[in-house]
Amino acid sequence: MNDGHPARTLSVQPTVHVETFASHYTVTWKAEPLSRFVTAVQHCEFVPPDATAVIDMADTAGRQQQVIRGLSAETTIQYVRVEPQSAWTASWERRTSPIVSVSGAPNPTVCRDLHQATTTCEAWPSAALEELETIAESIS
């Protein structure tokens, strides 16, 4: 349930879908392969090198935990969730098309940077970042 707030989209490509809740927001988009996500979170200034990643692999029962700096883009990985010591998480999931989601209360620049790093998007229009900043401010 999203507390009656309509789902929104940001005018970037690929489209960023935004859902707002009373205490947080979630953004999702179609992404490139896992290797782009792994590189993005390993180089994200808001993700410390000792952050934990929760991994679900197709060839292993149960989820595993691994430090993000040691994570590689194995073909059997179906799901990765990065849990920096912050008020947000980022995940990549193998579906028909890979999906990245960022949930919690991240700085909107984190969402922009991860979107650009995990897609073919080269830049966000300033209006898209401003809209996400307004959404983030309304949550906090």
C-alpha positions, 0 to 999 in steps of 0.5 A, a space after each residue: 500500500 502506498 498511503 493513497 499517493 499515486 505512483 509517479 514516473 520521472 522523465 528520464 530514459 529508461 523510465 524511473 517509477 516512483 512510489 511514495 509511502 508515509 516513511 520512505 519512497 521507492 524508485 525502480 527502473 529497467 537496468 543493464 546486466 548485473 555487472 553494471 550494478 556491481 560496479 555502480 555500488 562498489 564505486 558509489 560514494 554513499 556505499 562503504 566498501 564493507 557494506 553487506 550484500 544479500 545474494 540469491 543464486 539460482 544454483 544455491 539454496 538460501 540467501 548468502 551475505 557477502 561484503 560488497 567489495 568482494 562481489 562479482 557478477 556471477 551468472 547464477 545470481 538472481 538477486 542482490 540487495 546492498 545494505 549500506 549503513 544508511 536509511 536505504 537499500 539498493 537491489 538488482 533482480 533478474 527478471 525478464 529485464 533486470 530491475 534495479 530498485 532503491 528504497 528508503 530515504 536515499 539522497 536523490 543524487 544516489 538514485 540519479 547516479 545509480 540510474 545512470 551507472 546501471 542504464 544507458 542514460 547519460 544525464 538526468 534533466 534538472 527537472 527530474 532531479 528536482 522532482 525527486 528532491 521534492 518527493 524526498 523532502 515530503 517524506 522526511 
